[in-house]
């Protein structure tokens, strides 16, 4: 029974390993074939990201063939035979069982569509392409106005960098038999060609794979690139206020300033102001994004009671008022802003009211900090370290290319038509650029074969790639909106992987299947495998080597650092802004996707993660512990030959002390060379054993997935609180022991124990005299020989220094 369980566990663990794959990358591509047109957002993303140079060859993915049909426009269309008015034209493109339609126009004789349809050649059974022009009003009659038929054997093949195929006018054939022959019924401008996913038309095309998607869902299945908003830190130094009038006369107001930008609210400390001119001189820092849509709203308030604040004055300031600072040196000019008055003073009529309205002022020094990097992701998995201001950017040191080939063995994420299914798409995030692949409908083994490129400014960064299930397909294909009555559908997380660029060799293509491992309330689960091809190309070796000597973050983070609490709050605000802005794109990159990619919930308490981190720390010191055990064995003469060699080494180092440091560095050099043969040949991946995900208790998992604040039953919360108290008690004891040892060292010369300190002081004097008289080599030799003495000359009792140290007093006696 035990053996079977063991084998099962090994097989289970093996399933979580990284696997080598051997895809046919680039070999089938024509020589010189250029990369695809990257999907652009807002017209100028390529230039904004500094990608003016031509894109690299599309060689990290497997080639996929598509039949492309571009429907441009029609002319000279006949009127509706029944009503006599112009027809409502639309085009239907049909290939075998697949059918795509353009939008229709009301009463238009010369409509323009300019829509592209892409049919996957691997799924095509027919050898004839039919293009029908139809009338929306005649749709119930199973009729069409005219058609164009293409034989697939005659369709030309076109691969970039060939010029796009020019569309041509085709006469429409009519099938009705009233004249006995074919009649010309207007003309249709079309372009038909066979191409690959490298084609410029690919990202915006209608895909036969997503033929069932309708309405708003069409946009959500396409591949897109996004850019994070440009984030700035807004530093507001509230200096003082002037002529602050409390609403209740006769009392000295207790005044504070509340500053608000969007949904971020910060307050200064409360200051008593008997002179009505309170002074703070406090810094408040916010995260803001271009374009600056919000205002900085400053309100001066009076703390009347702990639960009641009176509003004394308000100023709303557009963010464009404040200068952008690119360094810590330029002094920012402070400014006075008039406060709009509220309360009693604002209720006076006529001229008096106008005089009093701007009686109070607030003194502020504010600027937009461009020399910081605004953190919007976990510092452990940072993907960009550049400052906000573009003028401070250094040139890129490398290029990262990622081919997202496909996935295998995905789990069903929802039910459709009575069976489990998954509509998977990938999102990759590196730096400010996010990319999203097209959605593959209803398959557990999607093949995307899309390639993306990023400029690398620092190799010590991480790319994150996540797989999601699309629930926004429209027409009831996803979960939709739960019939419109429930909460909006969310795209489900399938899993994600991270790759640290510094762990990759340059100019090598890594082709691996990465396990998508997720932790669920039921335990650790493999959700499938993601197949990638990754290449990190170095542009300048000198610049890259130089980077390793530079600080990780821009200079301002070290010259004028934020506190840890400030950074955490600012990071959380930045994540919210990025999620909100990307959620407003079309199609949106939804909040749940952005938050999962940015690790929003990574700071929550987890017993499992605490254990994992503790054992990481233990394994860190295991090398030192092993070295200490080896030395103890040498001292106890377990292996006579080894001890004899150590004696020889001791004699050499005592006689030639100048060899000590060269020997240490030579030894480390030899170890490094020896380890080169066994160096890792693949990127690191999620380790379930190290994460303590395999042996975790179900209740600890339930606690990890609990909301904040908790939503569990009272007795469960009591039990968890008691467990946390017991763990914290053990930690408290360890911390107390460490403090005790440190205090004993302090008490050596502190005369807390007068006899112990007297003994130690006398010992120090004797030692000083002896060491002054005796040559250092003799002292070192005697000390070494004493340490390595034979067990026959050793006692099993603790050594004298240890006995003396443990008798020293500590401040534990003064603890309550």
PyMOL commands that set and color helices and strands:
alter all, ss='L'
color gray80, all
select helices_A, chain A and resi 2-14+45-48+121-123+136-141+152-154+208-210+217-220+319-321+343-347+350-357+379-381+390-392+482-484+501-503+541-547+556-559+564-582+591-597+607-620+622-635+640-655+659-676+698-704+714-747+754-773+776-787+791-793+800-806+811-814
alter helices_A, ss='H'
color red, helices_A
select strands_A, chain A and resi 19-20+65-75+89-95+98-101+112-120+128-135+146-151+168-173+184-196+206-207+224-227+231-242+253-261+264-267+271-273+279-289+295-305+308-318+323-325+335-338+340-341+361-369+398-408+414-416+419-421+424-430+433-436+447-456+462-469+492-500+509-520+523-538
alter strands_A, ss='S'
color yellow, strands_A
deselect
rebuild
show_as cartoon
